[in-house]
Amino acid sequence: MFSFNGKGFLRRPDMNQNHRYGTMQSTDQLGLVMVGGSSGSYYVDVTQDGNVWTEGTRYPYSEYGLSSVIFNGEMHVFGGH
């Protein structure tokens, strides 16, 4: 993962799982939340500071092409194939 500081890209720690197919949002309560995966493994990874990723629960659906939105303070995940 990389972040952009206005001058260049900074390398950040990798997530716990491969998230080739997924969706990411920034939430007030959890920080960055990544939902999705690849090859039949779909997970949630969370980071509050961009330096340490914590593995969340397994995402219950084997899908790619996910979308997400923050609405009323909650992350809603939808779509996929």
N, C-alpha and C positions, 0 to 999 in steps of 0.2 A: 504494500500500500504506500502511496505517496501523498503528501500534502503540498500545497502551493503557498508560499509565504509572500508573494508579490514580486519576488526577484527570481525565484527558481523553485524546483521541486525538491522536497526533503523526503528521504526514505524513512518510513515508519515500520514498526514491527508487523510481521505477517499475522493474519488471523489464524485461529485454531483449526479451521476447516477450509477446504477449497470452495470458494463461492463463485464459481464460473458463471452460474446462472443465479441471479438474485436481485434484490432491491435494497437500497440503503436510505435511511432517514436520520436526521438529527432530532433527538427528542430532549425536552427539558429535564425529564426525570432520569433517563438512562444514558444520555449522550448519544453517540452513534450506534445505530442498530442495523445489523446486516442480516437479512433473511434470505435463505436459498442455499444452493449447493451445486453439486454435479454428480453424475454417475450413481444416481439412486440414493445419495446421502444428502439430506437437506437439514441444515442447522441454523441456529440463531447465534451470532456473536455480538458482544456488546463491549464498547469502550467509552469511558467517561473523559479520558485525557488524551486519547490517540496513541498512547504508549503501551498499554497493556490491554489485550483482548481477553474477555471472559466468555467461556462457552456457555450459551444459554440452552434452553430446551430444544429438542429435536423438532423441526418443522414437520407437521403431520402429513404433508402432501408432497408427492414427487412431481414437481412441476418446474418448468423454466419459463422465462418470459414474464416474470412477476412484475407487478407495479405496486406502488404504495403511496399513501398520503397520510399526513398528520391531520386529524380532524377532532376537534374538541379534546385535544391533549392525548389522543390515542393514535397509535400507528395501525392503519388498516391496510392489509395486504390482499390483493385481488389479481385476477387475470391468470395467465399461465396456460401451458399446454399439457 
